[in-house]
Amino acid sequence: MPDHSHTFGGGASASVLSPIVLIVLLAAVVLIWALPRRYIVVPFLFAIFLTPGGQQLYIGGVHWFAARLLILAGLIRLAVLRSKLRSSIFAKGLNSADKAFLYCMLCEAVCVSVRYAQVQAVINQVGFLIDSVGAYVILRCLIRSRNDIYTVIKCLAILGLILGLCMIREQLLLHNIFGELGGVQLVPDVREGKIRSQAVFQHALTAGTFAASLVPLFALLWRCGRGRVIAAIGFVGCTIMTITSQSSTPLLAYVAGVFAICMWPLRRRMKEIRIGLVFAVLGLAMIMKAPVWFVIAHIDLTGGSSGYHRAELIDQFVRHFPDWWLLGASNPDNWGFDMWDTQNEFVNIGETGGLLALILFIAMITRCFSRLGKARKRAAGRGIDGWFAWLLGAALFAHIVGFFGVNYFDQSKIGWFALLAMIAVTPITNPALSKKTVRVTERHPLVAAGA
């Protein structure tokens, strides 16, 4: 094995870039720079989700991942479009959820840089900010209307079918076709005799959870009548991805999304339901011998789940609060066996950016739910508008359930950013985006530039 100690966080010490990936990357960059504004998101998403995350150029001690190069190309195109604007490139400006997200990412980067006090750590976090903030800014600027939301969902539906078929192939042949390109495993993991397909993703967990969180979005596409065939294709593909990942977390996220959709008849009783859930958790805490989060340890939907690890991870996170609250944790692997494997998004945020980052992350989620709740109430009597808000909320709920068993460290985070952008810009979420405003927006310089 090569010595990776010279680079912060390890990683490859040489370029890993397939000629096929290089061609796809160059084609995507050309399309991103040449296509009208409303179509830029199409090559961006397809290139991101059909390129293995490990594909990279290693130059000057810095890893230039294929996705990172695409993000930089997208930011350059946005900068060109921004020069033609007289106002913010964000639709209706930054909102509270946007600010919470940006501050959370910045907090993580600062804490890691200060905690390690190394030049390599700073370089690493600059890359992290490009990947996270850069990708979010691109999606937030390109998704500006309902039509943009429908376009993104249709792209994800087609990608879901493609990746689902590839994951079936892994089940049949024990061979990952994306592994031939490099950057992901050629042979998928096998646990308790079950093949855990992962396709282009870095792990089966992220592959399955990404797919499961998309199901409510396909229901939205179906309910709004904006491409029912594509919605059905996406549903089939992502169901296949969820099942073939052979992991409990994706299955739980899938069930959570479907359950949230089915709660529509009780939409006017959500306050009572939330209060009931709080009392249920308090009741469990009173009767359980172990902390209430050890309920997770009893969840095993595939016969090989590590529910106890997830529960123990939360337990050690709580017990070692003094170790991480200020600047995050440098050595969480010392907390116990396998505690380095932070497969919980909330724990991962806290260990990386400290208590402030965790608070900002939770604040972002609550602001998104609050905006959708208000939008659903304003849409009373307008069925499609109400469903629009509700189904976005169902997708958000599926992500939250998934966060208790996985953290997004590969392309899966692009799906999360896309959902946040949809919630931020959907017309029914922002009361300022009335029909009159939409007509004015159609003459907006950014839209005109992409016409």
Steps between C-alpha positions, in 0.01 A plus 500: 500500500636848416577744778218755517625677812630795296145610421244614755233234537681253273371429152661409170856610434459497121237594243216252446315614189358264242504617135123438490448720804724766348285506184180518704649776715609710202163454328316603817716811544435606139124452547502687832665798331297482177144405597231752598464561873197277550679194355836531676385278786449202264866433402607599851285233665567226246877549514499510881296181541659296221860571601660300785584726791861381515581624150748784544805689387775521762690822438730682742387293797135591435225258397294642212206264497287478186199634690709788634609595148135497387405724792776746412381503138147569620615784725688661210183485288299656783759776535451583132123505544535708816678773306175554306288542812401806694391305809586186698559186297298310760127493429354763739828517691633291787249374757554380856546135397764601242689700760486217755643261241780733394596586858497130592739411218727794584499402867609146412783625280629745760486246785692236306764752391548634853492158662779356285689826434662362184525638150371165371192536718427844353541366145273209587230730630520730200418191295217418740353849454522470122322165511227601744443875470588503129256220415227657712547842340479350151177313574354791695564738208386263224181379671286812480144384427266204498603414147862484615394271786321269257809491277724398790261228616476359146880486479517319834230256385696400189820474706316282752407251229851491353664451840234249605572282196872519576433390858295203378800405289715504814257258665515261205872516415663623823666765286464879512519638147607841637794327666650446156548876481672518839407699807249248641514133593506254213351227718214608729497421871326185620351490850326195647490352150325805349658708226495873579487676164636855486529598131683833460483588870772446759283272714176303479356708785525827310376340177188360666423805712537734204248290307255466788486876560392560138177298516284790633634721218377251241163503675507880460571466127215249468253702707569820306460318167836620370639170367331196647691253284832646615371505858418128476843431350667684787290319758593159359869587467534643851304213654748263337790707632358499853445124505829398337703714740404236762519751785251588772550877487383538137200278569407709805534822297285348225228400747523842667441678169201281411362533854526880480309499171225289658468748788338754267148443646639602842674813372287727721596301810878523469539713813322239711703223335829677577398546863401134515839395367675706768297331774564158340876560510478618862297191586758272343777681687319433828441128447819401314805389694732638231485851348212545259724508192580132556166429334709523181697194613189284458441598136623245247314474171762307302644250746845660501442852627724677751223670699693460825792692352268788408357508852844478661623780272231735631564387856873572483430828323284610794740369763799678343328836462798687659728353231318640198271791593747782430702403190389148423682178586850414379504133607145359529644156417632496857145505636450130435502224242420623148415850623701643210217387270265793557204373299261754646470843339425680827797340677721567199407871495564532875833319490614710206376849587408489868176598670450819297508310170253243636262774616519668159436169324191430711385862456521460123282189514242660730483811280435281196221312676355828627495654152335194351244486780402863448488445125268202541266704718497789253412252226177387674238452233762470223569127486806496276675775698430322826633170367806677361602621845403175671701276268810718531457463875469122461832493312657713773368259766648202311841671507471566875426134572794400281729738689483273805680224310722671244689819423522633147863488391465445125260592217204435731541849647408648158152351538475661844611840369252477213213442744607798713508716187151381403363589841668840491370612161170327442237773446262373766779509757576867447184715504681767298507264204142555390384460142568868444855460626555196280399701193756766594763232567458367151648830379779480758847539338612156626202332336540711187864395482391138492212543258 
